[in-house]
Amino acid sequence: MGFILVEGVACGCFDLRRGKCKAVIGGMTRKECTKLGSYLTLIFILLVPLPVVLFCYLKIYFAFRKREFVVASKTVLKTLIITVIVYLLCWLPNQVVFLILAGNFGLKLGGIWHKGSTVLVALNSCLNFFIYYINIPSFRNAVIATVTCRKTETSES
């Protein structure tokens, strides 16, 4: 939802074919349009999802602890910590770059810092697979069974 909102504002502000601001939202200037897009990106792509992810993982963690699944709760907590750290390491540089772009502090859209931070964002989705594969034995077993075309205990009917 956040991505759609941010993209909607960006498409309303920028002529993607010419790479220039159309400034169609309330007669905004290019600078105002860039700032708005940067702030919306920060809010809906970093600040809103992070508490949601933390809430969900902590709810799972406490549910396991309540039922005394000690090993499972440690696995969930370890996965939570690693996932959140990787999420921040991948997304935070991108958000800093966009805030610097919004402030007009000398970075250029499409420059090396912008491209590098965008690669980190894309990398985040790839890293989640490896985090789960390394930390969650049942996930690892399911991946191995899928790749080798074997049936697992849970997939038998």
MDAnalysis code that builds the backbone (N, CA, C; Angstrom):
import MDAnalysis as mda
import numpy as np

u = mda.Universe.empty(471, n_residues=157, atom_resindex=np.repeat(np.arange(157), 3), trajectory=True)
u.add_TopologyAttr("name", ["N", "CA", "C"] * 157)
u.add_TopologyAttr("resid", np.arange(1, 158))
u.add_TopologyAttr("resname", ["MET", "GLY", "PHE", "ILE", "LEU", "VAL", "GLU", "GLY", "VAL", "ALA", "CYS", "GLY", "CYS", "PHE", "ASP", "LEU", "ARG", "ARG", "GLY", "LYS", "CYS", "LYS", "ALA", "VAL", "ILE", "GLY", "GLY", "MET", "THR", "ARG", "LYS", "GLU", "CYS", "THR", "LYS", "LEU", "GLY", "SER", "TYR", "LEU", "THR", "LEU", "ILE", "PHE", "ILE", "LEU", "LEU", "VAL", "PRO", "LEU", "PRO", "VAL", "VAL", "LEU", "PHE", "CYS", "TYR", "LEU", "LYS", "ILE", "TYR", "PHE", "ALA", "PHE", "ARG", "LYS", "ARG", "GLU", "PHE", "VAL", "VAL", "ALA", "SER", "LYS", "THR", "VAL", "LEU", "LYS", "THR", "LEU", "ILE", "ILE", "THR", "VAL", "ILE", "VAL", "TYR", "LEU", "LEU", "CYS", "TRP", "LEU", "PRO", "ASN", "GLN", "VAL", "VAL", "PHE", "LEU", "ILE", "LEU", "ALA", "GLY", "ASN", "PHE", "GLY", "LEU", "LYS", "LEU", "GLY", "GLY", "ILE", "TRP", "HIS", "LYS", "GLY", "SER", "THR", "VAL", "LEU", "VAL", "ALA", "LEU", "ASN", "SER", "CYS", "LEU", "ASN", "PHE", "PHE", "ILE", "TYR", "TYR", "ILE", "ASN", "ILE", "PRO", "SER", "PHE", "ARG", "ASN", "ALA", "VAL", "ILE", "ALA", "THR", "VAL", "THR", "CYS", "ARG", "LYS", "THR", "GLU", "THR", "SER", "GLU", "SER"])
u.atoms.positions = np.array([
    [0.823, -1.185, 0.000],
    [0.000, 0.000, 0.000],
    [0.869, 1.251, 0.000],
    [1.905, 1.261, 0.820],
    [2.784, 2.422, 0.884],
    [3.475, 2.672, -0.436],
    [3.901, 1.580, -1.090],
    [4.586, 1.714, -2.368],
    [3.653, 2.324, -3.404],
    [2.376, 1.886, -3.420],
    [1.410, 2.412, -4.385],
    [1.172, 3.898, -4.136],
    [1.055, 4.304, -2.877],
    [0.853, 5.713, -2.551],
    [2.040, 6.552, -2.985],
    [3.236, 6.099, -2.677],
    [4.444, 6.838, -3.045],
    [4.575, 6.918, -4.557],
    [4.324, 5.795, -5.252],
    [4.402, 5.799, -6.711],
    [3.348, 6.716, -7.310],
    [2.157, 6.736, -6.719],
    [1.099, 7.632, -7.202],
    [1.508, 9.089, -7.098],
    [2.123, 9.464, -5.997],
    [2.601, 10.841, -5.827],
    [3.719, 11.120, -6.819],
    [4.632, 10.151, -6.976],
    [5.752, 10.344, -7.902],
    [5.250, 10.501, -9.330],
    [4.275, 9.679, -9.728],
    [3.759, 9.784, -11.101],
    [2.976, 11.073, -11.298],
    [2.351, 11.554, -10.237],
    [1.641, 12.827, -10.340],
    [2.590, 14.004, -10.399],
    [3.781, 13.860, -9.855],
    [4.752, 14.948, -9.810],
    [5.729, 14.946, -10.972],
    [6.069, 13.780, -11.477],
    [7.154, 13.708, -12.443],
    [6.683, 13.200, -13.802],
    [7.216, 13.796, -14.844],
    [7.027, 13.305, -16.199],
    [8.175, 12.339, -16.448],
    [7.880, 11.055, -16.358],
    [8.936, 10.050, -16.415],
    [9.630, 10.008, -17.784],
    [8.926, 10.409, -18.832],
    [9.540, 10.400, -20.160],
    [10.580, 11.506, -20.307],
    [10.317, 12.635, -19.715],
    [11.240, 13.765, -19.825],
    [12.148, 13.897, -18.606],
    [11.816, 13.197, -17.526],
    [12.620, 13.273, -16.315],
    [12.485, 14.604, -15.594],
    [11.365, 15.284, -15.811],
    [11.154, 16.584, -15.178],
    [9.868, 16.572, -14.369],
    [9.806, 17.492, -13.435],
    [8.638, 17.601, -12.572],
    [7.496, 18.267, -13.323],
    [6.322, 17.657, -13.279],
    [5.145, 18.259, -13.892],
    [4.502, 19.257, -12.938],
    [4.741, 19.074, -11.650],
    [4.182, 19.945, -10.608],
    [2.684, 20.113, -10.762],
    [1.976, 18.984, -10.857],
    [0.533, 19.039, -11.045],
    [-0.235, 18.969, -9.727],
    [0.425, 18.625, -8.665],
    [-0.256, 18.518, -7.380],
    [-0.230, 19.872, -6.697],
    [-1.322, 20.574, -6.783],
    [-1.454, 21.861, -6.108],
    [-0.413, 22.892, -6.516],
    [0.097, 22.819, -7.723],
    [1.081, 23.799, -8.185],
    [2.409, 23.714, -7.451],
    [2.798, 22.512, -7.069],
    [4.044, 22.330, -6.319],
    [5.254, 22.586, -7.211],
    [6.301, 23.087, -6.594],
    [7.563, 23.246, -7.315],
    [8.259, 21.894, -7.359],
    [9.300, 21.808, -8.185],
    [10.055, 20.552, -8.293],
    [10.648, 20.157, -6.944],
    [11.167, 21.128, -6.222],
    [11.776, 20.855, -4.922],
    [10.732, 20.343, -3.922],
    [9.565, 20.986, -3.906],
    [8.504, 20.546, -3.001],
    [8.022, 19.144, -3.350],
    [7.928, 18.893, -4.646],
    [7.490, 17.590, -5.131],
    [8.484, 16.501, -4.717],
    [9.768, 16.769, -4.855],
    [10.810, 15.820, -4.468],
    [10.775, 15.576, -2.965],
    [10.613, 16.627, -2.184],
    [10.548, 16.478, -0.729],
    [9.358, 15.625, -0.324],
    [8.211, 15.889, -0.922],
    [7.015, 15.122, -0.597],
    [7.226, 13.640, -0.896],
    [7.765, 13.336, -2.063],
    [8.031, 11.947, -2.414],
    [9.008, 11.288, -1.460],
    [10.039, 12.024, -1.056],
    [11.034, 11.475, -0.131],
    [10.443, 11.203, 1.242],
    [9.637, 12.135, 1.735],
    [9.031, 11.949, 3.054],
    [8.023, 10.801, 3.044],
    [7.237, 10.690, 1.971],
    [6.278, 9.598, 1.881],
    [6.994, 8.258, 1.783],
    [8.092, 8.235, 1.044],
    [8.883, 7.010, 0.946],
    [9.413, 6.617, 2.317],
    [9.962, 7.568, 3.045],
    [10.496, 7.297, 4.383],
    [9.406, 6.741, 5.306],
    [8.244, 7.356, 5.261],
    [7.161, 6.950, 6.154],
    [6.600, 5.584, 5.788],
    [6.235, 5.402, 4.516],
    [5.496, 4.202, 4.131],
    [6.361, 3.015, 3.744],
    [7.654, 3.232, 3.513],
    [8.498, 2.109, 3.132],
    [9.487, 1.741, 4.230],
    [9.704, 2.615, 5.202],
    [10.627, 2.285, 6.284],
    [9.959, 2.382, 7.652],
    [9.361, 3.506, 7.971],
    [8.865, 3.722, 9.327],
    [7.585, 2.952, 9.665],
    [6.712, 2.720, 8.699],
    [5.493, 1.950, 8.974],
    [5.770, 0.441, 8.963],
    [6.462, -0.105, 7.959],
    [6.674, -1.559, 7.951],
    [7.509, -2.086, 9.111],
    [8.485, -1.327, 9.567],
    [9.370, -1.810, 10.619],
    [8.617, -2.164, 11.906],
    [7.763, -1.292, 12.439],
    [7.012, -1.696, 13.635],
    [6.060, -2.866, 13.375],
    [5.516, -2.954, 12.165],
    [4.622, -4.066, 11.839],
    [5.390, -5.384, 11.870],
    [6.573, -5.418, 11.267],
    [7.411, -6.617, 11.269],
    [7.797, -6.978, 12.696],
    [8.225, -5.994, 13.460],
    [8.592, -6.250, 14.859],
    [7.412, -6.805, 15.651],
    [6.246, -6.202, 15.482],
    [5.049, -6.648, 16.189],
    [4.731, -8.102, 15.849],
    [4.736, -8.440, 14.569],
    [4.398, -9.807, 14.141],
    [5.393, -10.829, 14.671],
    [6.678, -10.543, 14.525],
    [7.684, -11.493, 15.014],
    [7.626, -11.636, 16.536],
    [7.440, -10.538, 17.239],
    [7.365, -10.622, 18.701],
    [6.127, -11.379, 19.146],
    [5.025, -11.219, 18.433],
    [3.816, -11.972, 18.759],
    [4.064, -13.480, 18.588],
    [4.746, -13.854, 17.527],
    [5.102, -15.259, 17.310],
    [6.036, -15.744, 18.410],
    [7.032, -14.925, 18.729],
    [8.010, -15.288, 19.758],
    [7.321, -15.539, 21.098],
    [6.440, -14.626, 21.512],
    [5.779, -14.784, 22.806],
    [4.777, -15.939, 22.791],
    [4.180, -16.229, 21.650],
    [3.284, -17.381, 21.549],
    [4.073, -18.673, 21.760],
    [5.270, -18.753, 21.181],
    [6.116, -19.935, 21.390],
    [6.576, -20.034, 22.839],
    [6.944, -18.927, 23.426],
    [7.402, -18.961, 24.832],
    [6.276, -19.378, 25.765],
    [5.074, -18.913, 25.456],
    [3.924, -19.229, 26.289],
    [3.652, -20.739, 26.290],
    [3.891, -21.375, 25.160],
    [3.660, -22.815, 25.027],
    [4.923, -23.618, 25.333],
    [5.945, -22.944, 25.796],
    [7.206, -23.560, 26.219],
    [7.946, -24.293, 25.094],
    [7.888, -23.728, 23.891],
    [8.716, -24.214, 22.782],
    [10.011, -23.423, 22.820],
    [10.910, -23.809, 23.717],
    [12.122, -23.038, 23.971],
    [12.995, -22.927, 22.729],
    [13.230, -24.029, 22.054],
    [14.093, -24.016, 20.869],
    [13.464, -23.172, 19.767],
    [12.167, -23.340, 19.556],
    [11.472, -22.578, 18.511],
    [11.469, -21.092, 18.838],
    [11.282, -20.743, 20.100],
    [11.250, -19.323, 20.450],
    [12.621, -18.683, 20.269],
    [13.693, -19.430, 20.551],
    [15.040, -18.898, 20.316],
    [15.288, -18.718, 18.830],
    [14.822, -19.651, 18.019],
    [14.979, -19.554, 16.564],
    [14.220, -18.348, 16.026],
    [13.007, -18.158, 16.507],
    [12.194, -17.014, 16.061],
    [12.862, -15.705, 16.466],
    [13.339, -15.618, 17.690],
    [13.988, -14.396, 18.149],
    [15.257, -14.104, 17.353],
    [16.060, -15.124, 17.122],
    [17.293, -14.952, 16.337],
    [16.964, -14.507, 14.913],
    [15.961, -15.132, 14.304],
    [15.545, -14.760, 12.949],
    [15.007, -13.337, 12.923],
    [14.246, -12.969, 13.941],
    [13.715, -11.604, 14.051],
    [14.839, -10.587, 14.081],
    [15.807, -10.802, 14.931],
    [16.906, -9.843, 15.087],
    [17.693, -9.712, 13.786],
    [18.022, -10.830, 13.182],
    [18.794, -10.790, 11.936],
    [17.993, -10.139, 10.813],
    [16.718, -10.487, 10.698],
    [15.874, -9.932, 9.643],
    [15.742, -8.416, 9.778],
    [15.525, -7.936, 10.982],
    [15.374, -6.491, 11.200],
    [16.691, -5.766, 10.921],
    [17.802, -6.319, 11.353],
    [19.100, -5.681, 11.097],
    [19.384, -5.621, 9.597],
    [19.142, -6.727, 8.901],
    [19.358, -6.746, 7.450],
    [18.409, -5.770, 6.760],
    [17.163, -5.713, 7.194],
    [16.182, -4.773, 6.638],
    [16.682, -3.333, 6.783],
    [17.141, -2.996, 7.973],
    [17.655, -1.638, 8.203],
    [18.917, -1.354, 7.388],
    [19.830, -2.316, 7.328],
    [21.062, -2.122, 6.561],
    [20.784, -1.953, 5.064],
    [19.736, -2.603, 4.583],
    [19.418, -2.509, 3.155],
    [18.578, -1.277, 2.819],
    [17.656, -0.906, 3.676],
    [16.740, 0.189, 3.357],
    [17.196, 1.553, 3.860],
    [17.883, 1.603, 4.976],
    [18.266, 2.897, 5.546],
    [19.139, 3.740, 4.619],
    [20.156, 3.161, 3.953],
    [20.947, 3.989, 3.035],
    [20.104, 4.610, 1.921],
    [19.136, 3.860, 1.412],
    [18.261, 4.372, 0.367],
    [17.427, 5.548, 0.873],
    [16.935, 5.433, 2.090],
    [16.127, 6.510, 2.645],
    [16.971, 7.755, 2.913],
    [18.201, 7.551, 3.369],
    [19.111, 8.690, 3.586],
    [19.407, 9.377, 2.267],
    [19.652, 8.591, 1.206],
    [19.912, 9.168, -0.115],
    [18.711, 9.989, -0.576],
    [17.503, 9.467, -0.401],
    [16.310, 10.205, -0.828],
    [16.102, 11.472, -0.013],
    [16.416, 11.423, 1.270],
    [16.296, 12.647, 2.077],
    [17.339, 13.683, 1.652],
    [18.536, 13.224, 1.312],
    [19.571, 14.143, 0.816],
    [19.152, 14.718, -0.531],
    [18.572, 13.884, -1.385],
    [18.059, 14.380, -2.669],
    [16.964, 15.417, -2.450],
    [16.084, 15.162, -1.489],
    [14.988, 16.094, -1.202],
    [15.513, 17.418, -0.681],
    [16.594, 17.362, 0.071],
    [17.170, 18.583, 0.618],
    [18.060, 19.310, -0.369],
    [18.244, 18.711, -1.559],
    [19.060, 19.341, -2.595],
    [20.496, 19.567, -2.106],
    [21.091, 18.553, -1.507],
    [22.433, 18.663, -0.950],
    [23.530, 18.123, -1.859],
    [23.292, 18.090, -3.143],
    [24.355, 17.774, -4.078],
    [24.329, 16.389, -4.695],
    [23.527, 15.474, -4.162],
    [23.423, 14.165, -4.804],
    [22.494, 14.268, -6.006],
    [22.751, 13.424, -7.000],
    [21.926, 13.426, -8.198],
    [21.175, 12.107, -8.313],
    [19.915, 12.197, -8.755],
    [19.128, 11.015, -9.024],
    [19.809, 10.235, -10.135],
    [20.069, 8.957, -9.918],
    [20.766, 8.148, -10.906],
    [22.273, 8.136, -10.710],
    [22.758, 8.867, -9.697],
    [24.190, 8.875, -9.391],
    [24.601, 7.581, -8.694],
    [25.876, 7.472, -8.407],
    [26.422, 6.243, -7.819],
    [25.795, 5.920, -6.461],
    [25.550, 6.926, -5.628],
    [24.959, 6.677, -4.304],
    [23.515, 6.215, -4.447],
    [22.783, 6.833, -5.363],
    [21.390, 6.444, -5.593],
    [21.319, 5.013, -6.132],
    [22.158, 4.704, -7.116],
    [22.157, 3.352, -7.694],
    [22.592, 2.304, -6.673],
    [23.627, 2.621, -5.905],
    [24.106, 1.678, -4.890],
    [23.064, 1.393, -3.826],
    [22.368, 2.429, -3.376],
    [21.342, 2.227, -2.356],
    [20.152, 1.460, -2.926],
    [19.871, 1.637, -4.211],
    [18.786, 0.899, -4.856],
    [19.136, -0.587, -4.980],
    [20.397, -0.888, -5.239],
    [20.841, -2.287, -5.286],
    [20.661, -2.936, -3.917],
    [20.976, -2.213, -2.848],
    [20.788, -2.751, -1.495],
    [19.318, -3.071, -1.229],
    [18.417, -2.212, -1.700],
    [16.981, -2.439, -1.517],
    [16.567, -3.734, -2.208],
    [17.022, -3.922, -3.444],
    [16.696, -5.149, -4.180],
    [17.320, -6.369, -3.500],
    [18.503, -6.195, -2.960],
    [19.210, -7.281, -2.293],
    [18.462, -7.759, -1.049],
    [17.717, -6.869, -0.407],
    [16.996, -7.228, 0.805],
    [16.066, -8.410, 0.580],
    [15.347, -8.410, -0.506],
    [14.428, -9.513, -0.789],
    [15.177, -10.821, -0.987],
    [16.338, -10.764, -1.596],
    [17.134, -11.970, -1.823],
    [17.711, -12.505, -0.520],
    [18.099, -11.635, 0.366],
    [18.744, -12.056, 1.604],
    [17.791, -12.761, 2.560],
    [16.505, -12.412, 2.507],
    [15.546, -13.053, 3.408],
    [15.529, -14.568, 3.220],
    [15.621, -15.036, 1.985],
    [15.657, -16.474, 1.717],
    [16.821, -17.124, 2.473],
    [18.001, -16.524, 2.388],
    [19.184, -17.103, 3.035],
    [19.094, -17.023, 4.555],
    [18.504, -15.948, 5.068],
    [18.317, -15.832, 6.521],
    [17.441, -16.976, 7.014],
    [16.320, -17.221, 6.330],
    [15.422, -18.291, 6.733],
    [16.074, -19.665, 6.529],
    [16.783, -19.818, 5.428],
    [17.430, -21.099, 5.128],
    [18.453, -21.465, 6.209],
    [19.217, -20.493, 6.656],
    [20.255, -20.743, 7.660],
    [19.660, -20.942, 9.055],
    [18.640, -20.180, 9.415],
    [18.126, -20.175, 10.785],
    [16.988, -21.137, 11.069],
    [16.232, -21.550, 10.053],
    [15.031, -22.341, 10.310],
    [15.181, -23.728, 9.666],
    [15.434, -24.747, 10.478],
    [15.660, -26.093, 9.937],
    [14.496, -26.615, 9.089],
    [13.263, -26.355, 9.491],
    [12.122, -26.862, 8.714],
    [12.047, -26.182, 7.343],
    [12.417, -24.917, 7.272],
    [12.467, -24.204, 5.989],
    [13.558, -24.824, 5.110],
    [14.720, -25.060, 5.711],
    [15.843, -25.657, 4.989],
    [15.457, -27.036, 4.441],
    [14.807, -27.861, 5.274],
    [14.390, -29.194, 4.834],
    [13.365, -29.109, 3.704],
    [12.461, -28.157, 3.794],
    [11.451, -27.994, 2.742],
    [12.092, -27.547, 1.431],
    [13.077, -26.663, 1.506],
    [13.781, -26.219, 0.295],
    [14.516, -27.390, -0.344],
    [15.220, -28.158, 0.466],
    [15.968, -29.310, -0.049],
    [15.008, -30.325, -0.675],
    [13.891, -30.566, -0.013],
    [12.904, -31.509, -0.546],
    [12.315, -30.991, -1.859],
    [12.094, -29.705, -1.957],
    [11.545, -29.119, -3.175],
    [12.534, -29.209, -4.321],
    [13.782, -28.861, -4.045],
    [14.811, -28.871, -5.088],
    [15.082, -30.299, -5.575],
    [15.053, -31.251, -4.665],
    [15.342, -32.642, -5.042],
    [14.076, -33.420, -5.405],
    [12.929, -32.749, -5.423],
    [11.634, -33.369, -5.790],
    [11.252, -34.522, -4.865],
    [11.593, -34.410, -3.592],
    [11.208, -35.419, -2.603],
    [9.967, -34.936, -1.869],
    [9.204, -35.889, -1.374],
    [8.058, -35.537, -0.543],
    [8.530, -35.358, 0.892],
    [7.958, -34.381, 1.557],
    [8.258, -34.198, 2.981],
    [7.124, -34.821, 3.785],
    [7.320, -34.927, 5.084],
    [6.290, -35.498, 5.938],
    [5.008, -34.691, 5.891],
    [5.110, -33.369, 5.790],
    [3.929, -32.515, 5.785],
    [3.225, -32.493, 4.440],
    [3.934, -32.851, 3.352],
    [3.317, -32.781, 2.028],
    [2.636, -34.077, 1.608],
    [2.794, -35.156, 2.380],
    [2.152, -36.426, 2.060],
    [0.684, -36.359, 2.380],
    [-0.135, -36.959, 1.494],
    [-1.570, -36.958, 1.776],
    [-2.147, -38.351, 1.781],
])
